[in-house]
Amino acid sequence: MSVEMVPYDNAAAQAGAVLVTRDMRPVQFIEFNPKLKEMVRVRAQVKGLIAPMTYFENGRRVLEKETKYDLFMLVEVAPAPKKTVKAKKVAKLTGVEATIAEYVEICAGHEAKLLKATKKQAPAVQALLDSARAVLASLQAYSSLVAAHN
């Protein structure tokens, strides 16, 4: 797992989220007091500093500009999943497979008529049908492998 810096969230900080400054110094949350002036509602101790620092509710040290002491949270980020065959490609493959299967079925149903009507092209028609059947068998085998892998 990797760690990522995300914007400060007061509720998460109060619940115990891991805090750091913009320059990655560890921070210990002390308190949030909504009754105080806006600029001192959040108190936190930055590692390496003697006194606790005060912050605006959004984790900013100074409202008008960014500082190295602004608060952030660290969150764990799950690693990206391993790349597999994308669903879109699988759907496209399944569509192609279905189209070829329909083609083979239609041609097989009319094979005798096709061969009789086109005596001169009979070998070519037969080769085309055989080729379509071979492609369909290959696609079905590939689809099975993809389905088993995912």
FENBELTA-V931060 format. One line per field, one symbol per residue. ss: DSSP state (~ for helix, > for strand, _ for the rest). phi: phi as a letter, one per 40 degrees, with the letter a starting at -180 (. if undefined). burial: 1 if it has 9 or more other ideal C-beta (glycine too) atoms within 8 Angstrom, else 0. A space follows every 50 residues. Layout:
ss=???
phi=???
burial=???
This chain:
ss=_>>>>>>__~~~~~___>>>>____>>>>>>>_____~~~_>>>>>____ __>>>_______________>>>>>>>_________~~~~~~~~~~~~~~ ~~~~~~~~~_~~~~~~~____~~~~~~~~~~~~~~~~~~~~~~~~~~~~_
phi=.bbbcbdcbdccccchccbacdcgccbbcbabbccccdcbcbbabccgbc bcbbacccgccbccacbccdcbbbbcbccccccbccdccccccccccccc ccdccccccbdccccccbdccdccccccccccccccccccccdccccccc
burial=00000001110010001011110010101001000000011111110000 00101110111000001011111110000000000000010011011001 10110010001001100100010011011001101100110110010000
